[in-house]
Amino acid sequence: MTLLDILQPECVRAPLMGGAKRACIEELVDMMAAIGKIAEPQALKDAVWTREQTRTTGIGHGLAIPHGKCAGVTGLVMAVGKPAEPIEFGAIDGKPVRLIMMLASSPDRNSDHIQALARVSRIMMMAEFRERIYAATSGAEVYELLKEQELR
């Protein structure tokens, strides 16, 4: 599996309109719902927010990977957003978040969900690639950078 299997260009936005953690999470869910991948957006928003309250998904280096599972999700889906300005996310390194990569799946897709989380972590730990994404100014540019990385 590559990220291109679960990420549509319509689900990548830079900049995000939300200026706070919860608003950004809701905006990403709404993007997935807009392409028909989320039958019950509020249920997913609640699931992701509940997960976020348990333990932050701000993994450091300016990246957050909020994620959740609920019955209203078709398979495995992803949305990516770059806040207009770095936002407080409670990241483990104490630094603000510059990119949010959200994963959502139905409860029965546990293995795929874990593989996707690992894939996101792996590519975003490459410092040079991460800085290129942080420098991107549009959703299309972010998507193309991810596409280029995944097709290597």
Buried (B, 14 or more C-beta within 10 A) or exposed (E): EBBBEBBBBEBBBBBBEBEEBEBBBBBBBBBBBBBEBBEBBEBBBBBBBEBBEEEBBBBBBBBBBBBBBBEBBBEBBBBBBBBEEBBEBBBEEEBBBBBBBBBBBBEEBEEBBEEBBEBBEEBBEEEEBBEBBBEBEEBEBBBBBBBEBBEE
